[in-house]
Amino acid sequence: MKIQDVLQLFQEQSISLVAGANGLDNIVESVNIMDSPDIENWAKAGDLILTTAYTIKDNPLLQEQLLKQLKACGCAGLGIKTKRFLPEIPQKMLDIANYLDFPILELPLHLSLSEIMNPIISNIVNRQSVLLQRSNEIYKSMTTVAMSGDGLPAIINCLGKITQCPVACYDVNGMLINHWLPANIPGQDTNILVSLKKLLLCPQPTSSFSDKNSYVQSITVGSHSYLKMSGKILSSNEIFGYITILQRSSAFSDINLVAIEHACTVATLEFLKQKAVTESHKLYSRDILEYLLFSDLSQPNSSEIIDTSKLTQAKVYKCLIIEPDTAENEYTLPTLSVRLYEITQQIIAARYSLSLVSERAGKIIVLLASINNFNQENEMYEKLQQSFANINPLRKVSIGIGTPELDIRAVRQSFHNALACLKLGRLLKGPGNTTHPYDIAGYSILLADKETTHILTQLYNPIIDKLEKSDQNQGTEFLKTLEKYLEFDKSLAATAKELYVHRNTLANRLERIADISGLDLENREQLFCLRLALRRRKVLKE
């Protein structure tokens, strides 16, 4: 119970708060009686100390030290019986108590200390009994949910129905996994519920979570005071995520904290189960893909492993390679790779159940396997990109798509094609894009046919060199302007928007480019060849 609950319990017995009003929420866990000035040797956190002040009545120094020592011990407050040995509580003690936010209760002369102590202890015991009974009910409910095998959504729904508070579960990066909202909150309008929902659905910075296993924070939503109560989902110091509820500050929070702790325990078992399943999938997928993509397929054991796998049920195959884009001297966080794998596995399995997902050297390797042709692929790739962006908006992810193959033993070629798409896609389209084989097919000719490319470079490298030299000497951006102009199919409006310049400025630049290079900007074949030369130059430079 709290100090304010003690005052409520004795509201008709003239017990009053005389100092330390900011400590009304201090938790009273037990009651102790002071019969010596060195009470700090026996006092403990949560004690409400009752005294007649006999041992300190004539010593102002002891009176001041007592308050500081009790505060340091974590005591809940001090009750002083006046009118017997201490006529009134000294002003100096009141000032110190107010400064320390340490409650002082003035006890009436007609009540003995035992008459004050016994009701408080009885109330604490009764509350503990109710808490224990309710805890047992919550434990049974959570255990039933865990045994049902319905997973994390069922756990969060159960916690929400028990507490009747908005509930959310976040992963280790603070990203929302699941949530539950009540239909309404008694005494609150719908706008408050909308605000609470927005608060829960937003990604939570991990700095907003305490180092403690469970903790309570005071927050304000609209003009109302709420408690944000959170617990960690962890096992052997490995944190899987957090569970948070939002409740009115006036509500009895002890039961809800117990509910959160039970929910975190059950959720931990669910995460451990998912981790075991994921590791099993990883090992299986890695082994099969190792044989398919990197081993000698002529070996008898390789054929046996492949022929007995579920992949043989499929009719068409395709490789994908997914990799986070990193700057120089930057590396991919292990937790990010794990989340990328989990999301990829979830999305791919939902669409193509025969497929395999593995992780190798920071790349997610996917072997799509389908009993029919691949349909609505682009929607799946968009969903992957969006899901990755939700994990870490600051880190882009590139995807390379391989060619479809009808023979499972030919997927190695699809894998190499996916690698080429990943590499060239970053060069040509920039990071954070999905690149298909048809996006880069034309560049294979540019890179392979030396005779054709010699003509191309012989004709257009001098033009490119002139523009580069002008840019270096005069600080212009003629080459970049020309590239964007060609990229946007000679659209003045689109190019000007991309370069953040006015259309007239762009038109003047194009006139200067034509003068310097001698290009005919109306000659389609010349511009087509120039664009090829620019792309080849860029690829070879990288």
C-alpha angles and dihedrals in degrees: 000000000000132000089254088055089054090053090049090050092055100032091126095046097066097249106152139182110242101170143006098045091167089067096062090113093057110128117241109209099164143355126240132183120224116222100155135041093241093066090137088079090066104025119102138190113291095023120140103209118213121195145162087216090231094137094051102031095109100033116078091182092057090046091057094042091050094061094048092047094049091048090051090051091055095245116169097228149310127259115200124192107217134193095050112065097351113042092201138348109272116249090233090062091048091051093050092047091052090048091050094041085235113148120234117194120199109221122207121244095234094063120076118223090248090054087057097040099048098057091047093051091045090051092049091049092048091050091049090050092052090045092051092048092047090045090055091051091049091048091053092048093049092046090052090052092048092050092049090067093221091133135219098330090060091049092052092046090051092050091048093052092047095050098028086218132120107273133192137178120210132190124237090276093054094254117143116256102170140346143186130205129191118237088244142346115236112248093010129103123233092258090066091052090051090050092049090050092052090049092053097044094053117094109261118225108234088231087070090067120082126233088240120095090239130009144160129231128188115230135171122229112185104320094327130099117231138177119231104207118189139178133189124242101215145144126193090348091307108126116212097175147293138276118212134184129187117215138167113271090233092060124101100261102184093079092048092051089053089049091051091050092051091046091050090051093052091042090053090058089050092051091047089051091049090047091053092048091047092050090049091051090046094053093046094045093045093051095048093044091048089058094043099044108026111017133082103269091196091073113103095229091054092057091047093052093047095045092052095049124099089245091083088071090069126086101201134032138194135177127225127189119200122189135168113241111242131188122227113294089013126117137196115259113238091231090055092052090050093051091046090052093047094049093045091049091050096048096041094046091051091057104029111021095184092059127110128222123193140162125230129169093342094311126111108224118200127189107197112206123184136174087216135027119300109267131191091003095156091059089054092049091049090051090051092050092047092048091049091050090053091056095053118357090190095057119069124207126211125208126202118198122208129211120271116258130195096202118066090215090059096060090098088076090050088052093053090046089053090052090052091049091049093051100041092039090061091048097046104032103022129239124317098041138119113234124199126197091252089059092065104023094105092055093063088070092049092052098042109038105072097181094054094043091049090062090046095051093041091057103037109027091076089054092049091046091054092054093045091051091050091050092050096046100039103026093241127145099221097134093048090046092051092048092052092044090055093042091056093047095252093303108155094196096050094043094048090050092050092049094041093234135122118264091243090053090051092048090052091050092052090052090052090047091053091049094049098041102032090230122157101224090195094058105098097192092050092050092046091054091045090054090052090050092050092050093047091049091051094048094048092046091055 
